[in-house]
Amino acid sequence: MSNRSNRDCPGCIDARHRKVNEEFLTLEDVEKAIKFAKKGGITKINLTGGEPTVHPKIVEIAKLFHEAGFETRLYTNYDNKNIVKQLDGIVDYVFVSYYGQEMPDQKDFQSDVTIVTLLYKDYFKTLTDLNNFIDKYSKQSDLIFKAPVSVNDYVKENIAGFLSEIDSEFFIRPNGSKVQIYKGCLVVRPDLENEFYSVELLTWKMHPNGKISRYWSEAAEKLAQAKKKN
């Protein structure tokens, strides 16, 4: 959608949003993405960023994908609540990242709502803090927890220290990544090495400039290819 975001999170995997970047995905590129997806048998579309709700035509774009028959998912920080509400019923799923802000309640939405929470010390100093969060928010939404990807020193220094205390079996996803189930919630563990790497199962991505690739950047592609060889 765009590299832009209305937040400046120090652990963000994409630091490009910190620069002034007015590049947005165009409607012509959306039509190109629809044709590419239809031809490739793709059935699910993720609207991401940056922050997708800063895109001035996000509602129109979501409608194009929805009307083309795709399962459409919005990934948002939920700061632009009014725009997210306009997308309710157009997108099938709303995934809301938690940064200590107000969270949506499923009863107020037609779209399926999931709260996706990065496990930082800022919010979760102990396993008890995680338990309290689950007890509070599981009543209003599905929950997914993720260990942040170690992209910079901030992440390495601030990742929650209790992850080793989550005493549950590891499951391997089809793409080789590891997950756990804790108190009925999915805990995704990208902080751990994949069991294996499957380039064929990587999602396709359309960049704000209209380019389509399996990777967010050339650096990410080189890193993945190196890991695959090992």
Secondary structure, 3 states (H helix, E strand, C coil): CECCCCCCCCCCCCHHHHCCCCCECCHHHHHHHHHHHHHHCCCEEEECCCCHHHCCCHHHHHHHHHHCCCEEEEEECCCCHHHHHHHECCECEEEEEECCCCCCCHHHCCCEEEEEEECECCCCCCHHHHHHHHHHHCCCCEEEEECCCCCCHHHHHHECCCHHHCCCCEEECCCCCEEEEECCEEEECCCCCCCCCCHHHCCCEECCCCCEECCCCHHHHHHHHHHHHC
